[in-house]
Amino acid sequence: MNIARSFAFISLLLMPSLAIGQALTNVSSTMVRYNTRKATVKPQGELKAQVDAVDKEIADAQRLGKIGELRRQVAKGLALLDGVAWTPALDFQSSLALRSERTMIDSSAPYSLRLEQIYSPSIELTPAITAKVTLRRRVAPAAGGASAPAPAPPRELGTFDGVSRDLRESPLAMELDVTGVEDGNYVIETELFDGTTSIGTATLGVVLQKGLDAKLRALEASAAAATPAVRADILYPSDFIKNINRGRITPGTFNAASEIAAAEAVVAAAKGGKDPFKGKTGDMERHHPLEGANEIMPYRVYVPKAYTGATALPLVIALHGLGANEDSFFDSYSKLPPQLAEKHGFLMAAPLGYRVDGFYGSTIMGSGDAAARRRMEYSEKDVMEVLRLMKTNYKVEESRIYLIGHSMGAIGTWAIASKYPDIWAALVPFSGVGSPALAERMKGIPQFVVHGDTDPTVNVSGSRTMVAALKKLGADVTYVEVAGGNHTDVVVPNLPKAFEFLAAQKKKAAPAGTSKQ
């Protein structure tokens, strides 16, 4: 099997993330965008020659661990694929980055940040460089095709002169006054001028909340006095914000105000040593400390309304795709999975998997460097800890535990199932790729596999080859290949059939005297 063909971006997925105060978009997601764009454009002739040259530079940068240069070449490749000439001005623009020790900000105090460059661009500048800094509210896209509200005028935060032409050697340090700014999501925009000519803009998304630090200290004090069952649920906002500010993770869809409010609600409901989650049904978010990682992980849970704990229920563990999170199988896919869990009487849990690009322990693309191996290790560990917690907190039917996933989650489904084959009663991978060498370990697990034959992100050969290897071993595999289907549109139409498939599967009891794998 040509794995590079099946999963075009695999060799570049596990580049280490940058340890900075403001985490840039992870390289995995950037490479997915680039390779999907290539698969869509299908460059020919001179354009193909230019893109091939870029790919060679990307491979060299990866081999040498030059992450800034890798980002530069990806930006160049995307420009070429979009029909835009790669000029010194665009090279300079792509080099700029705003960085800070904090992006979740208590607006009661002055705010410091730096304008830097992630690589040295090929542009000639005069010494007369200035920077103008503004703050504008981040407006969410309007739902349902409605017109977006007109943005409020930006607020000027200052103009700085004497800006170095080499911002790698001499970053521009700035202190900004954000007091009096209304709480919410904002973008800090720094525009550079060479004389009167605009030469580039860097932006940084931030969240401003007055009194943020005091609220987090109050939650930490409440957690110390709370029952251990809910301590992680109370501490989660503080822990997550610290990791955003440390540059370990990007904010993603994290909403500081709502997460703090949720934690404060847990504090109120847990007074007197109570566990407010005990006996609760429906959709909820939970949290747990991940041993070794020293971080608190979120996971999403669905409990059928009829659940009382008197009868054991089947359990579905759902693994999200690259760049998504624990909310994916609850809030995306037309919100079908929790509805189907309710219909079939399934418990359902969706872990984060440590990072949005953790790959759940899969090494199909190679083990990468030490940072990548750590990310994969803790990603798998997070999944298995969520499984343990679900079995601890709820009455789970051991013979009916299922694993499903989309894209990266499908890769994780096949990887984890092959490592722990005795656990799973059935698997459902959507739009994935697996290693045929692992098929032997999964041949006893019934599977429902779905893939679109025009998938530009993960080539359909990824599922075809895996299904062929499983069927050759006599495995019970239902394969649905969707004509004209792409990477994501194959999921929702096939979810009802997938859950019906799961409902019909029950793990056979091991013969007496047989040890578990």
Protein Blocks (a to p, Z undefined) as FASTA:
>chain_A
ZZklmmmmlmmmmgccdddfbdcddfklmmmmmmmmmmmnopghjllmmmmmmmmmmmmm
mmnopaklmmmmmmmmmmmmnopacdfklmmmmmpccddfbfbdcfkbccddddddfbdc
dddddfkbccdddddddddddehhiacddddddddfbdcehiafblklmccdddddfehi
acddddddddddehjacfbdcdddddddehklmmmmmmmmmmmmmcfklmmmmmmmmmmm
mmmmnomacfklacfklmmmmmmmmmmmmgghiafkgopacjdddddddehjlpacdddd
dddfklgolaccddddddddehiafklmmmggnolmmmmmmmnopacdddeklpaklono
paknogbjmklmmmmmmmmmmmmmmmmmmmmmpccdfklcccddehjlmmmmmmmmmmmm
mlpgbdcdehiaddfklmmmmmmpccdddddfkbfkbgfklmmmmmmmmmmnopacdddd
dehiafklmmmmmmmmmmmmmmmpccddddehiacZZ
